[in-house]
């Protein structure tokens, strides 16, 4: 195990503290402008604050309104990317979209977050009571 000289350690710690202070300053400036506000996503079914995302799907259409495009699914340690006629389950009916699947530590129900692009705007949806098995197969 390599030992770090005290002077080097102190210099690295000082640099780390400077970067941390810079980060906090930028974060406060963004908050003043209305950006970078953190929100806890609670279970849409019971309101519990401890949820885990276990699957993410990203849909990218080759052109507007196309039924074909690229779909990437990440679930656990597995990922799968397909191209072709695979946009049926996209949260956006016309453009690109993202789905994030959450499980709750308190109840056995699931929550679905959707990020939807439509006519130049981006929408965030939170759904509950969704039959996930009917949406798309797991990776």
N, CA, C and O of each residue as an XYZ file, in Angstrom:
556
protein
N       0.835     -1.177      0.000
C       0.000      0.000      0.000
C       0.882      1.245      0.000
O       1.771      1.395      0.838
N       0.620      2.122     -0.947
C       1.436      3.334     -1.096
C       0.970      4.399     -0.110
O      -0.230      4.623      0.049
N       1.910      5.047      0.543
C       1.568      6.146      1.439
C       1.713      7.456      0.688
O       2.626      7.632     -0.119
N       0.810      8.357      0.963
C       0.815      9.659      0.308
C       1.454     10.660      1.256
O       1.058     10.758      2.418
N       2.441     11.406      0.770
C       3.056     12.419      1.632
C       1.999     13.427      2.109
O       1.066     13.759      1.377
N       2.162     13.893      3.319
C       1.203     14.806      3.930
C       1.001     16.054      3.081
O      -0.135     16.504      2.932
N       2.042     16.617      2.529
C       1.918     17.832      1.716
C       1.060     17.583      0.484
O       0.234     18.417      0.113
N       1.262     16.420     -0.154
C       0.473     16.087     -1.345
C      -0.991     15.892     -0.957
O      -1.891     16.355     -1.657
N      -1.221     15.210      0.151
C      -2.585     14.992      0.628
C      -3.273     16.321      0.898
O      -4.411     16.532      0.481
N      -2.580     17.217      1.598
C      -3.164     18.524      1.922
C      -3.446     19.328      0.658
O      -4.467     20.011      0.584
N      -2.573     19.262     -0.329
C      -2.786     19.976     -1.590
C      -4.008     19.419     -2.326
O      -4.818     20.179     -2.856
N      -4.137     18.082     -2.356
C      -5.294     17.467     -3.021
C      -6.584     17.795     -2.273
O      -7.622     18.034     -2.890
N      -6.514     17.804     -0.954
C      -7.704     18.146     -0.163
C      -8.104     19.597     -0.403
O      -9.289     19.902     -0.537
N      -7.130     20.480     -0.456
C      -7.411     21.900     -0.701
C      -8.052     22.081     -2.076
O      -9.011     22.840     -2.220
N      -7.526     21.386     -3.083
C      -8.094     21.463     -4.432
C      -9.527     20.913     -4.452
O     -10.411     21.478     -5.096
N      -9.737     19.814     -3.744
C     -11.075     19.230     -3.653
C     -12.050     20.217     -3.017
O     -13.168     20.378     -3.506
N     -11.644     20.875     -1.937
C     -12.515     21.846     -1.267
C     -12.814     23.038     -2.166
O     -13.928     23.561     -2.149
N     -11.819     23.477     -2.960
C     -12.045     24.579     -3.903
C     -13.076     24.178     -4.957
O     -13.980     24.951     -5.275
N     -12.934     22.967     -5.495
C     -13.887     22.494     -6.505
C     -15.283     22.326     -5.903
O     -16.284     22.641     -6.547
N     -15.343     21.836     -4.682
C     -16.638     21.671     -4.027
C     -17.301     23.029     -3.811
O     -18.503     23.168     -4.035
N     -16.542     24.028     -3.381
C     -17.083     25.371     -3.177
C     -17.567     25.959     -4.508
O     -18.615     26.602     -4.561
N     -16.801     25.739     -5.578
C     -17.195     26.219     -6.900
C     -18.505     25.560     -7.341
O     -19.397     26.228     -7.864
N     -18.614     24.245     -7.127
C     -19.828     23.513     -7.476
C     -21.030     24.069     -6.714
O     -22.079     24.311     -7.310
N     -20.886     24.276     -5.392
C     -21.987     24.786     -4.585
C     -22.391     26.190     -5.018
O     -23.575     26.527     -5.002
N     -21.415     27.012     -5.404
C     -21.720     28.363     -5.885
C     -22.518     28.297     -7.180
O     -23.506     29.015     -7.335
N     -22.108     27.457     -8.097
C     -22.830     27.304     -9.371
C     -24.229     26.766     -9.113
O     -25.196     27.225     -9.721
N     -24.339     25.801     -8.218
C     -25.650     25.237     -7.905
C     -26.582     26.306     -7.346
O     -27.752     26.353     -7.725
N     -26.094     27.159     -6.460
C     -26.921     28.232     -5.900
C     -27.318     29.231     -6.978
O     -28.451     29.711     -6.988
N     -26.396     29.551     -7.888
C     -26.728     30.458     -8.986
C     -27.814     29.870     -9.879
O     -28.715     30.585    -10.316
N     -27.732     28.579    -10.150
C     -28.752     27.923    -10.969
C     -30.102     27.901    -10.256
O     -31.143     28.073    -10.891
N     -30.089     27.692     -8.945
C     -31.335     27.690     -8.188
C     -31.995     29.059     -8.226
O     -33.219     29.148     -8.320
N     -31.205     30.132     -8.155
C     -31.746     31.485     -8.245
C     -32.430     31.681     -9.596
O     -33.452     32.363     -9.682
N     -31.874     31.090    -10.642
C     -32.441     31.213    -11.983
C     -33.600     30.239    -12.219
O     -34.244     30.282    -13.267
N     -33.863     29.366    -11.249
C     -34.967     28.429    -11.378
C     -34.571     27.070    -11.916
O     -35.441     26.280    -12.282
N     -33.292     26.777    -11.975
C     -32.813     25.494    -12.464
C     -32.290     24.653    -11.311
O     -32.146     25.132    -10.186
N     -32.010     23.402    -11.609
C     -31.332     22.473    -10.692
C     -32.064     22.296     -9.374
O     -31.442     22.216     -8.315
N     -33.377     22.236     -9.440
C     -34.132     21.976     -8.225
C     -34.349     20.476     -8.099
O     -34.878     19.836     -9.007
N     -33.940     19.929     -6.980
C     -34.102     18.498     -6.759
C     -35.486     18.224     -6.189
O     -35.989     18.972     -5.351
N     -36.083     17.155     -6.653
C     -37.380     16.717     -6.164
C     -37.314     15.219     -5.935
O     -36.819     14.479     -6.785
N     -37.801     14.778     -4.815
C     -37.868     13.344     -4.558
C     -39.068     12.791     -5.308
O     -40.185     13.290     -5.167
N     -38.835     11.771     -6.097
C     -39.922     11.115     -6.803
C     -40.481     10.058     -5.877
O     -39.790      9.108     -5.508
N     -41.727     10.228     -5.508
C     -42.370      9.289     -4.600
C     -43.164      8.259     -5.388
O     -43.460      8.453     -6.567
N     -43.496      7.185     -4.738
C     -44.321      6.149     -5.346
C     -45.668      6.762     -5.711
O     -46.323      7.370     -4.864
N     -46.082      6.606     -6.959
C     -47.352      7.167     -7.413
C     -48.542      6.435     -6.807
O     -49.671      6.918     -6.889
N     -48.303      5.281     -6.203
C     -49.387      4.487     -5.631
C     -49.611      4.776     -4.150
O     -50.751      4.928     -3.712
N     -48.513      4.854     -3.369
C     -48.674      5.029     -1.913
C     -47.988      6.288     -1.375
O     -48.182      6.637     -0.210
N     -47.188      6.975     -2.200
C     -46.529      8.205     -1.756
C     -45.224      8.001     -1.015
O     -44.626      8.972     -0.552
N     -44.770      6.772     -0.891
C     -43.538      6.480     -0.156
C     -42.339      7.077     -0.899
O     -42.315      7.090     -2.129
N     -41.354      7.566     -0.159
C     -40.220      8.280     -0.758
C     -39.063      7.398     -1.203
O     -38.102      7.907     -1.778
N     -39.120      6.116     -0.962
C     -38.002      5.244     -1.294
C     -38.380      4.329     -2.458
O     -39.067      3.322     -2.283
N     -37.918      4.704     -3.642
C     -38.187      3.944     -4.854
C     -36.864      3.621     -5.536
O     -35.844      4.254     -5.261
N     -36.884      2.645     -6.417
C     -35.683      2.232     -7.140
C     -36.027      2.089     -8.615
O     -37.022      1.451     -8.959
N     -35.215      2.674     -9.489
C     -35.456      2.430    -10.914
C     -34.769      1.120    -11.286
O     -33.605      0.886    -10.958
N     -35.517      0.291    -11.970
C     -34.989     -1.030    -12.297
C     -34.945     -1.289    -13.795
O     -34.395     -2.297    -14.237
N     -35.524     -0.381    -14.578
C     -35.507     -0.572    -16.023
C     -35.694      0.787    -16.686
O     -36.488      1.608    -16.229
N     -34.947      1.015    -17.776
C     -35.066      2.250    -18.545
C     -35.165      1.889    -20.015
O     -34.420      1.045    -20.512
N     -36.097      2.539    -20.707
C     -36.236      2.361    -22.150
C     -36.105      3.720    -22.820
O     -36.718      4.695    -22.386
N     -35.304      3.782    -23.880
C     -35.116      5.024    -24.641
C     -35.555      4.748    -26.071
O     -35.098      3.793    -26.698
N     -36.437      5.586    -26.577
C     -36.974      5.465    -27.930
C     -36.513      6.648    -28.768
O     -36.652      7.797    -28.351
N     -35.968      6.374    -29.940
C     -35.518      7.423    -30.852
C     -36.079      7.111    -32.233
O     -35.722      6.099    -32.836
N     -36.948      7.971    -32.732
C     -37.546      7.779    -34.056
C     -36.611      8.344    -35.118
O     -35.969      9.373    -34.909
N     -36.540      7.669    -36.246
C     -35.695      8.145    -37.344
C     -36.234      9.433    -37.953
O     -35.469     10.248    -38.469
N     -37.537      9.615    -37.893
C     -38.162     10.865    -38.336
C     -39.494     10.997    -37.615
O     -40.009     10.025    -37.064
N     -40.048     12.203    -37.622
C     -41.295     12.460    -36.922
C     -42.407     11.507    -37.390
O     -42.545     11.237    -38.583
N     -43.181     11.014    -36.447
C     -44.317     10.113    -36.691
C     -43.922      8.735    -37.217
O     -44.799      7.940    -37.553
N     -42.644      8.437    -37.297
C     -42.210      7.140    -37.834
C     -42.518      6.026    -36.843
O     -42.440      6.226    -35.631
N     -42.867      4.863    -37.357
C     -43.084      3.694    -36.501
C     -41.789      2.914    -36.319
O     -41.748      1.937    -35.572
N     -40.740      3.342    -36.997
C     -39.456      2.661    -36.903
C     -38.426      3.592    -36.282
O     -38.549      4.814    -36.354
N     -37.421      3.003    -35.679
C     -36.382      3.786    -35.037
C     -35.468      2.899    -34.225
O     -35.301      1.715    -34.518
N     -34.874      3.491    -33.192
C     -33.961      2.780    -32.307
C     -34.591      2.720    -30.925
O     -35.132      3.712    -30.437
N     -34.520      1.559    -30.301
C     -34.999      1.388    -28.930
C     -33.891      0.718    -28.134
O     -33.376     -0.331    -28.522
N     -33.530      1.340    -27.013
C     -32.537      0.762    -26.114
C     -33.197      0.513    -24.763
O     -33.863      1.389    -24.212
N     -33.005     -0.679    -24.248
C     -33.543     -1.055    -22.938
C     -32.381     -1.470    -22.044
O     -31.527     -2.263    -22.439
N     -32.365     -0.919    -20.829
C     -31.373     -1.309    -19.832
C     -32.146     -1.793    -18.619
O     -33.003     -1.085    -18.090
N     -31.834     -3.006    -18.183
C     -32.510     -3.594    -17.037
C     -31.486     -4.415    -16.266
O     -30.949     -5.402    -16.768
N     -31.230     -3.984    -15.040
C     -30.206     -4.676    -14.252
C     -28.856     -4.542    -14.926
O     -28.402     -3.434    -15.210
N     -28.225     -5.655    -15.177
C     -26.906     -5.637    -15.819
C     -26.990     -5.949    -17.298
O     -25.965     -6.172    -17.942
N     -28.187     -5.969    -17.842
C     -28.359     -6.310    -19.245
C     -28.862     -5.107    -20.022
O     -29.586     -4.263    -19.495
N     -28.465     -5.046    -21.283
C     -28.980     -3.998    -22.165
C     -29.245     -4.610    -23.533
O     -28.659     -5.624    -23.910
N     -30.142     -3.964    -24.260
C     -30.525     -4.452    -25.570
C     -30.891     -3.261    -26.440
O     -31.692     -2.420    -26.032
N     -30.319     -3.178    -27.624
C     -30.662     -2.125    -28.576
C     -31.173     -2.779    -29.841
O     -30.553     -3.694    -30.385
N     -32.328     -2.288    -30.303
C     -32.911     -2.808    -31.534
C     -33.211     -1.654    -32.473
O     -33.420     -0.521    -32.037
N     -33.229     -1.944    -33.740
C     -33.662     -0.980    -34.743
C     -34.784     -1.626    -35.539
O     -34.850     -2.849    -35.664
N     -35.649     -0.804    -36.067
C     -36.742     -1.335    -36.867
C     -38.071     -0.787    -36.385
O     -38.142      0.311    -35.833
N     -39.119     -1.560    -36.597
C     -40.480     -1.161    -36.260
C     -40.726     -1.442    -34.779
O     -41.409     -2.408    -34.439
N     -40.172     -0.600    -33.889
C     -40.176     -0.880    -32.453
C     -40.641      0.309    -31.618
O     -40.332      0.375    -30.428
N     -41.372      1.246    -32.207
C     -41.768      2.457    -31.500
C     -43.184      2.386    -30.927
O     -43.677      3.371    -30.377
N     -43.842      1.232    -31.051
C     -45.227      1.080    -30.601
C     -45.414      1.463    -29.136
O     -46.408      2.106    -28.801
N     -44.499      1.092    -28.265
C     -44.645      1.357    -26.835
C     -43.966      2.639    -26.365
O     -43.872      2.883    -25.162
N     -43.489      3.462    -27.306
C     -42.867      4.732    -26.929
C     -43.886      5.596    -26.206
O     -45.053      5.619    -26.598
N     -43.476      6.314    -25.151
C     -44.421      7.191    -24.465
C     -44.864      8.372    -25.332
O     -45.894      8.987    -25.052
N     -44.105      8.694    -26.372
C     -44.481      9.773    -27.288
C     -45.054      9.170    -28.567
O     -44.454      8.270    -29.154
N     -46.190      9.654    -28.990
C     -46.809      9.115    -30.196
C     -46.183      9.671    -31.466
O     -46.427      9.138    -32.549
N     -45.366     10.751    -31.361
C     -44.827     11.371    -32.558
C     -43.311     11.507    -32.576
O     -42.700     11.457    -33.643
N     -42.697     11.678    -31.411
C     -41.264     11.957    -31.365
C     -40.563     10.947    -30.468
O     -41.000      9.803    -30.341
N     -39.466     11.386    -29.846
C     -38.656     10.515    -28.996
C     -39.239     10.457    -27.584
O     -40.024     11.320    -27.190
N     -38.847      9.430    -26.828
C     -39.353      9.302    -25.472
C     -38.476      8.413    -24.615
O     -37.646      7.654    -25.117
N     -38.676      8.522    -23.313
C     -37.937      7.722    -22.328
C     -38.948      7.206    -21.312
O     -39.862      7.924    -20.906
N     -38.771      5.964    -20.913
C     -39.569      5.379    -19.837
C     -38.629      4.920    -18.731
O     -37.611      4.281    -18.996
N     -38.975      5.251    -17.489
C     -38.208      4.802    -16.339
C     -39.170      4.048    -15.419
O     -40.170      4.603    -14.964
N     -38.861      2.795    -15.155
C     -39.707      1.937    -14.330
C     -39.174      1.952    -12.899
O     -37.980      1.752    -12.676
N     -40.058      2.190    -11.933
C     -39.672      2.263    -10.526
C     -40.417      1.212     -9.711
O     -41.580      0.905     -9.974
N     -39.725      0.673     -8.726
C     -40.381     -0.190     -7.742
C     -40.327      0.524     -6.397
O     -39.413      1.304     -6.131
N     -41.301      0.252     -5.569
C     -41.430      0.917     -4.271
C     -41.006     -0.033     -3.157
O     -41.292     -1.229     -3.214
N     -40.323      0.500     -2.145
C     -39.922     -0.309     -0.992
C     -41.088     -0.584     -0.049
O     -41.009     -1.487      0.783
N     -42.165      0.180     -0.170
C     -43.273      0.066      0.775
C     -44.424     -0.799      0.267
O     -44.990     -1.584      1.027
N     -44.769     -0.662     -0.992
C     -45.887     -1.438     -1.538
C     -45.381     -2.289     -2.703
O     -44.248     -2.108     -3.150
N     -46.172     -3.175     -3.179
C     -45.730     -4.065     -4.258
C     -46.093     -3.512     -5.640
O     -46.006     -4.227     -6.638
N     -46.492     -2.259     -5.696
C     -46.910     -1.670     -6.966
C     -45.729     -0.971     -7.641
O     -44.706     -0.704     -7.010
N     -45.886     -0.686     -8.910
C     -44.843     -0.051     -9.712
C     -45.291      1.344    -10.139
O     -46.485      1.639    -10.198
N     -44.313      2.193    -10.436
C     -44.548      3.543    -10.937
C     -43.791      3.679    -12.242
O     -42.714      3.106    -12.407
N     -44.351      4.432    -13.162
C     -43.735      4.641    -14.464
C     -43.546      6.130    -14.705
O     -44.502      6.903    -14.646
N     -42.306      6.529    -14.979
C     -42.003      7.912    -15.348
C     -41.843      7.944    -16.860
O     -41.156      7.098    -17.433
N     -42.467      8.901    -17.498
C     -42.313      9.080    -18.932
C     -41.744     10.450    -19.236
O     -42.158     11.449    -18.646
N     -40.798     10.497    -20.154
C     -40.282     11.770    -20.661
C     -40.668     11.793    -22.133
O     -40.219     10.957    -22.917
N     -41.495     12.748    -22.495
C     -42.130     12.755    -23.806
C     -41.810     14.039    -24.535
O     -41.966     15.128    -23.983
N     -41.364     13.920    -25.769
C     -41.117     15.087    -26.603
C     -42.291     15.215    -27.567
O     -42.663     14.249    -28.233
N     -42.871     16.411    -27.637
C     -43.999     16.644    -28.528
C     -44.015     18.109    -28.967
O     -44.133     19.011    -28.138
N     -43.896     18.335    -30.259
C     -43.956     19.677    -30.856
C     -43.008     20.666    -30.168
O     -43.401     21.789    -29.853
N     -41.784     20.251    -29.942
C     -40.781     21.144    -29.374
C     -40.833     21.281    -27.873
O     -40.014     21.997    -27.296
N     -41.764     20.624    -27.224
C     -41.865     20.687    -25.770
C     -41.541     19.318    -25.193
O     -41.720     18.291    -25.848
N     -41.060     19.322    -23.949
C     -40.759     18.079    -23.259
C     -41.652     17.982    -22.035
O     -41.712     18.902    -21.220
N     -42.344     16.858    -21.914
C     -43.274     16.626    -20.816
C     -42.747     15.510    -19.934
O     -42.080     14.589    -20.403
N     -43.059     15.606    -18.645
C     -42.695     14.583    -17.670
C     -44.002     14.028    -17.111
O     -44.832     14.783    -16.606
N     -44.186     12.709    -17.199
C     -45.406     12.089    -16.688
C     -45.055     11.090    -15.590
O     -43.967     10.516    -15.574
N     -45.981     10.902    -14.694
C     -45.835      9.943    -13.601
C     -47.123      9.127    -13.570
O     -48.201      9.660    -13.311
N     -46.999      7.831    -13.836
C     -48.183      6.975    -13.943
C     -48.179      5.915    -12.871
O     -47.119      5.463    -12.439
N     -49.359      5.517    -12.440
C     -49.495      4.425    -11.488
C     -50.558      3.462    -11.998
O     -51.347      3.786    -12.885
N     -50.555      2.287    -11.421
C     -51.555      1.305    -11.795
C     -51.413      0.803    -13.215
O     -52.392      0.369    -13.823
N     -50.202      0.856    -13.751
C     -49.959      0.427    -15.123
C     -49.625     -1.057    -15.131
O     -48.873     -1.540    -14.284
N     -50.189     -1.773    -16.093
C     -49.841     -3.180    -16.284
C     -48.558     -3.214    -17.110
O     -48.606     -3.190    -18.340
N     -47.415     -3.269    -16.433
C     -46.131     -3.186    -17.124
C     -45.904     -4.345    -18.080
O     -45.231     -4.187    -19.098
N     -46.459     -5.506    -17.763
C     -46.251     -6.665    -18.632
C     -46.866     -6.454    -20.001
O     -46.405     -7.038    -20.981
N     -47.909     -5.622    -20.085
C     -48.541     -5.401    -21.378
C     -47.813     -4.342    -22.207
O     -48.082     -4.204    -23.400
N     -46.890     -3.588    -21.587
C     -46.201     -2.519    -22.313
C     -45.095     -3.041    -23.208
O     -45.084     -2.770    -24.409
N     -44.185     -3.773    -22.644
C     -43.077     -4.307    -23.434
C     -42.371     -5.395    -22.644
O     -42.393     -5.390    -21.413
N     -41.751     -6.318    -23.342
C     -41.047     -7.394    -22.640
C     -39.796     -6.874    -21.946
O     -39.219     -5.865    -22.352
N     -39.386     -7.574    -20.896
C     -38.131     -7.235    -20.209
C     -36.957     -7.631    -21.045
O     -37.074     -8.432    -21.972
N     -35.822     -7.065    -20.716
C     -34.585     -7.423    -21.410
C     -34.224     -8.837    -21.039
O     -33.211     -9.359    -21.507
